[in-house]
C-alpha cells in the first residue's frame, strides 16, 4: 500500500518513522508540507535520505513510479495520483483536511484523519461520499481520545473540584459526539449495519464493553430499539478486546477469517459461524529496509501527552 501524507509536523514524523521501519507492505510514497524543508526532515528522520521536490502531476507520477520519496507544496498532487492508495491527514487544519478528504473520496482513495479538529466536520464529509454505496465505511473520530487523555491522564493527582470539572467536560463531549454521529445514519435503511467501536479509557472496563451494534441509529435514539452491547459474552472466556474488532467486522461482511488474525469474532452480536482460511497471503510488496532513528525524549513526551504511549 502506498500512503500519501498531508502534513509534515510532529505526528507525521512519528507516523512515517513507524511505517517505514515497522510496517511491512506499506510505503510512504509522498508528503505534502507547507515548508518543504520540514517535509524533507520527516523522510530523513525515518532514515530514507534525500527526497525529490515535485510541482507538477507528471513529475509526481514519474517519481512515485520510480520508488523515490516525494515532497511537494501542492496537496492536490497526492489526491489526484492513481499511485496513491491512501491519504492520511495530519495537519490539524479543518479547512485543508475537509478539502483533502473530499478530493480523496472523489478519487476513490482511503482517507485517514489523524486530525481531532475534523471531528465536528467528519459527518458532513461522510455524507458527501459518492454513490454507489460501499460494502464498508469506516469513520474514525480521534477527538474524544485526545480530550480524555488530556483531562484525565495527568500523572499527578488532581483536586476533587478539578477532577469534577474535568469529568463534567468529558460528559459534555460525549453528548456532543452522540448528537454529532446521529445524523450520519439518518438515511440508512434497515439493511445497513451500524457498528460503534469504542474502548472507554485506556484500561479495560469491568464490563468489557467494546461494541454497540444496531440496524438503525434513529430508532435507537428514539428509544424504540434496544442496542446490543458486547460486554460479557457467556460463550467467551474473556470480554472482547480491540484485537477482536477486525475479525468481527470481517465476519459481519461475510468474509473468511485468516487463522493468522490475533482476535476472534463476536458472533453473539453479529454474523454467523465464521469461515476460516489459513492465510491472506504475503504482502504484494515489501519496503526496503532502512535505518530509522529511535524516538528522542521530546517525541516520547509529546506522544505521552496525547495518550498514545504510557
C-alpha positions as CSV (number, residue, x, y, z in Angstrom):
1,X,0.0,0.0,0.0
2,X,1.3,3.4,-1.0
3,X,0.5,6.1,1.5
4,X,0.5,9.9,1.0
5,X,0.7,12.2,4.0
6,X,-0.9,15.6,4.2
7,X,1.2,17.5,6.7
8,X,4.7,17.3,7.9
9,X,4.6,18.1,11.6
10,X,5.3,16.1,14.7
11,X,2.6,13.5,14.2
12,X,3.7,13.0,10.6
13,X,7.2,12.4,11.7
14,X,6.2,9.7,14.2
15,X,3.9,8.1,11.7
16,X,6.4,8.0,8.9
17,X,9.1,6.5,11.2
18,X,6.7,3.8,12.3
19,X,5.5,2.9,8.7
20,X,9.0,2.9,7.2
21,X,10.6,0.8,9.9
22,X,7.8,-1.3,11.4
23,X,5.0,-1.9,8.8
24,X,5.8,-4.4,6.0
25,X,3.9,-4.0,2.8
26,X,3.3,-0.2,3.3
27,X,5.4,2.6,2.0
28,X,5.2,6.4,2.4
29,X,5.2,7.5,-1.2
30,X,4.8,11.2,-0.8
31,X,4.4,14.0,1.8
32,X,2.8,17.4,1.4
33,X,4.1,20.1,3.6
34,X,3.8,23.9,3.7
35,X,7.5,24.0,4.2
36,X,9.5,21.7,2.0
37,X,12.4,21.5,4.4
38,X,10.2,20.2,7.1
39,X,8.7,17.5,4.8
40,X,12.3,16.5,3.8
41,X,13.2,16.3,7.5
42,X,10.3,13.9,8.1
43,X,11.7,11.5,5.5
44,X,15.2,11.9,6.8
45,X,14.1,11.2,10.4
46,X,12.9,7.8,9.2
47,X,16.2,7.0,7.5
48,X,15.1,7.4,3.9
49,X,17.6,10.1,2.9
50,X,17.0,12.7,0.3
51,X,13.5,13.3,-1.2
52,X,12.6,14.7,-4.6
53,X,10.7,18.0,-4.8
54,X,8.0,18.0,-7.4
55,X,5.5,20.6,-8.5
56,X,3.5,19.0,-11.4
57,X,1.4,15.9,-11.7
58,X,3.6,14.3,-14.4
59,X,6.7,14.8,-12.2
60,X,4.8,13.3,-9.2
61,X,3.7,10.2,-11.1
62,X,7.2,9.6,-12.5
63,X,9.0,9.9,-9.2
64,X,6.5,7.8,-7.3
65,X,6.6,5.1,-10.0
66,X,10.3,5.0,-9.6
67,X,10.0,4.4,-5.9
68,X,11.7,7.7,-4.9
69,X,10.3,9.6,-1.8
70,X,8.4,12.7,-3.0
71,X,7.7,16.0,-1.3
72,X,5.5,18.8,-2.6
73,X,3.8,22.0,-1.7
74,X,0.7,21.0,-3.6
75,X,-1.6,18.6,-1.8
76,X,-3.8,18.0,-4.9
77,X,-1.0,16.1,-6.5
78,X,-1.4,13.4,-3.9
79,X,-5.2,13.5,-4.2
80,X,-5.2,13.1,-8.0
81,X,-2.5,10.5,-8.3
82,X,-3.5,6.9,-9.3
83,X,-0.4,5.6,-7.5
84,X,-1.5,6.7,-4.0
85,X,-3.8,4.2,-2.3
86,X,-4.5,6.0,1.0
87,X,-4.2,9.6,2.2
88,X,-3.5,10.5,5.9
89,X,-4.4,13.9,7.2
90,X,-2.1,15.0,10.0
91,X,-2.4,18.8,9.5
92,X,-4.7,19.9,12.3
93,X,-6.4,22.2,9.8
94,X,-10.2,21.8,9.4
95,X,-10.4,23.6,6.0
96,X,-7.5,21.8,4.4
97,X,-8.4,18.5,6.0
98,X,-12.0,18.7,4.7
99,X,-10.9,19.7,1.2
100,X,-8.4,16.8,1.0
101,X,-11.0,14.4,2.4
102,X,-13.5,15.3,-0.3
103,X,-10.8,15.0,-3.0
104,X,-9.8,11.6,-1.6
105,X,-13.4,10.4,-1.7
106,X,-13.9,11.7,-5.2
107,X,-10.8,9.9,-6.4
108,X,-11.6,6.6,-4.7
109,X,-8.9,6.7,-2.1
110,X,-8.9,5.6,1.5
111,X,-8.8,8.5,3.9
112,X,-7.5,8.5,7.4
113,X,-7.9,11.6,9.6
114,X,-5.4,12.0,12.5
115,X,-6.9,15.4,13.0
116,X,-9.0,16.0,16.1
117,X,-10.3,19.3,14.7
118,X,-12.1,17.4,12.0
119,X,-14.5,15.7,14.5
120,X,-17.0,18.4,14.0
121,X,-17.0,18.1,10.2
122,X,-16.4,14.4,9.6
123,X,-20.2,13.7,9.5
124,X,-20.6,16.1,6.5
125,X,-17.6,14.5,4.8
126,X,-19.1,11.1,5.2
127,X,-22.4,12.3,3.8
128,X,-20.6,13.6,0.8
129,X,-19.3,10.1,-0.2
130,X,-20.4,9.5,-3.8
131,X,-22.6,6.6,-5.0
132,X,-22.7,3.7,-5.4
133,X,-22.9,2.6,-1.8
134,X,-19.8,0.8,-0.4
135,X,-19.7,-2.5,1.4
136,X,-17.9,-0.9,4.4
137,X,-17.5,2.7,5.5
138,X,-15.1,3.5,8.5
139,X,-15.3,6.8,10.3
140,X,-12.6,7.5,12.9
141,X,-13.2,10.3,15.4
142,X,-10.0,10.9,17.5
143,X,-11.1,14.0,19.4
144,X,-12.5,12.1,22.4
145,X,-9.4,10.0,22.8
146,X,-7.2,13.1,22.9
147,X,-9.6,15.1,25.2
148,X,-9.9,12.2,27.6
149,X,-6.2,11.7,28.0
150,X,-5.7,15.5,28.3
151,X,-8.3,15.8,31.1
152,X,-7.8,12.6,33.0
153,X,-4.3,11.4,32.0
154,X,-2.3,13.6,34.3
155,X,0.5,11.8,36.2
156,X,-0.1,14.0,39.3
157,X,-3.4,13.6,41.3
158,X,-5.9,16.4,40.7
159,X,-8.0,18.1,43.4
160,X,-11.6,16.9,43.9
161,X,-13.1,20.1,42.4
162,X,-10.7,20.0,39.4
163,X,-11.4,16.3,38.7
164,X,-15.2,17.0,38.9
165,X,-14.8,19.8,36.3
166,X,-12.8,17.5,34.0
167,X,-15.3,14.7,34.3
168,X,-18.2,17.2,33.5
169,X,-16.3,18.4,30.5
170,X,-15.9,14.8,29.2
171,X,-19.6,14.2,29.8
172,X,-20.4,17.2,27.6
173,X,-18.1,15.9,24.9
174,X,-19.9,12.5,25.0
175,X,-23.2,14.3,24.5
176,X,-21.7,16.4,21.7
177,X,-20.4,13.2,19.9
178,X,-23.8,11.5,20.3
179,X,-25.6,14.4,18.7
180,X,-22.8,14.6,16.1
181,X,-23.0,11.0,14.8
182,X,-26.8,10.6,14.9
183,X,-27.4,12.3,11.5
184,X,-24.7,10.1,10.0
185,X,-27.2,7.2,10.0
186,X,-30.5,9.1,9.4
187,X,-30.8,8.0,5.8
188,X,-29.6,4.4,6.2
189,X,-32.2,1.7,5.8
190,X,-32.8,-1.3,8.0
191,X,-30.4,-3.4,5.9
192,X,-27.5,-1.2,6.9
193,X,-25.5,-2.5,9.9
194,X,-24.1,0.3,12.1
195,X,-21.3,-0.7,14.5
196,X,-19.8,1.7,17.0
197,X,-16.5,0.5,18.4
198,X,-15.0,2.2,21.5
199,X,-13.0,1.3,24.5
200,X,-13.8,3.6,27.4
201,X,-10.5,4.8,28.7
202,X,-7.2,3.1,28.3
203,X,-8.0,0.5,30.9
204,X,-10.4,-2.3,30.0
205,X,-13.7,-1.6,31.8
206,X,-15.1,-4.2,34.3
207,X,-17.9,-4.9,31.9
208,X,-15.7,-5.2,28.9
209,X,-17.9,-3.1,26.7
210,X,-16.4,-2.6,23.3
211,X,-19.1,-2.8,20.6
212,X,-22.5,-1.4,20.1
213,X,-24.5,-2.7,17.0
214,X,-27.8,-1.8,15.7
215,X,-29.5,-1.6,12.3
216,X,-31.0,1.9,12.7
217,X,-29.5,4.8,14.7
218,X,-32.6,6.9,14.5
219,X,-34.7,4.0,16.0
220,X,-32.1,3.7,18.8
221,X,-32.1,7.4,19.6
222,X,-35.9,7.4,19.8
223,X,-35.8,4.5,22.2
224,X,-37.7,2.1,20.1
225,X,-34.9,-0.4,19.6
226,X,-32.5,-1.9,22.1
227,X,-28.8,-1.8,21.4
228,X,-26.8,-4.9,21.6
229,X,-23.6,-4.3,23.6
230,X,-20.8,-6.8,23.7
231,X,-20.0,-6.8,27.4
232,X,-19.5,-10.2,28.9
233,X,-20.4,-13.0,26.5
234,X,-21.0,-16.3,28.4
235,X,-19.7,-18.2,25.4
236,X,-16.3,-16.5,25.6
237,X,-13.8,-16.9,28.5
238,X,-12.8,-13.2,28.3
239,X,-14.6,-10.0,27.3
240,X,-14.0,-8.7,23.8
241,X,-10.7,-6.8,23.2
242,X,-9.6,-4.4,20.5
243,X,-8.0,-7.4,18.7
244,X,-11.5,-8.8,18.1
245,X,-12.6,-5.7,16.1
246,X,-11.2,-6.7,12.7
247,X,-12.4,-10.3,12.9
248,X,-15.9,-9.2,13.9
249,X,-16.2,-6.7,11.1
250,X,-14.8,-9.2,8.5
251,X,-17.3,-11.8,9.7
252,X,-20.2,-9.4,9.5
253,X,-19.2,-8.7,5.9
254,X,-19.3,-12.5,5.2
255,X,-15.6,-12.7,4.5
256,X,-13.5,-15.7,5.6
257,X,-11.1,-15.1,8.5
258,X,-7.4,-15.8,8.3
259,X,-6.2,-18.1,11.0
260,X,-3.3,-15.7,11.4
261,X,-5.5,-13.0,12.9
262,X,-5.0,-12.5,16.6
263,X,-8.6,-11.9,17.7
264,X,-11.9,-13.8,17.3
265,X,-15.2,-12.5,16.1
266,X,-18.0,-11.6,18.5
267,X,-20.7,-13.8,16.9
268,X,-23.2,-13.2,19.7
269,X,-23.7,-9.7,18.2
270,X,-23.5,-10.0,14.5
271,X,-22.7,-12.6,11.9
272,X,-23.0,-16.4,11.9
273,X,-20.4,-19.0,12.4
274,X,-17.1,-17.8,10.8
275,X,-15.3,-19.4,7.9
276,X,-11.6,-19.6,8.0
277,X,-8.6,-19.7,5.6
278,X,-5.1,-20.5,6.6
279,X,-3.7,-17.1,5.5
280,X,-4.4,-14.0,3.5
281,X,-1.1,-14.4,1.8
282,X,2.0,-12.3,1.8
283,X,2.0,-8.5,1.0
284,X,2.5,-7.8,-2.7
285,X,5.4,-5.5,-2.0
286,X,7.9,-5.3,0.8
287,X,9.7,-2.0,1.6
288,X,13.4,-1.8,1.6
289,X,15.0,-2.0,5.0
290,X,16.2,1.3,6.3
291,X,17.9,2.5,9.4
292,X,15.4,4.8,11.2
293,X,16.2,6.8,14.2
294,X,14.7,6.0,17.6
295,X,12.3,8.5,19.1
296,X,14.0,11.1,21.2
297,X,12.7,12.1,24.7
298,X,10.8,15.1,23.4
299,X,9.0,13.0,20.9
300,X,8.1,10.4,23.6
301,X,6.9,13.1,25.9
302,X,4.6,14.6,23.2
303,X,3.2,11.2,22.3
304,X,2.6,10.6,26.0
305,X,0.8,13.9,26.3
306,X,-1.7,12.7,23.6
307,X,-2.1,9.4,25.3
308,X,-0.5,7.3,22.6
309,X,2.2,5.9,24.9
310,X,2.4,5.4,28.6
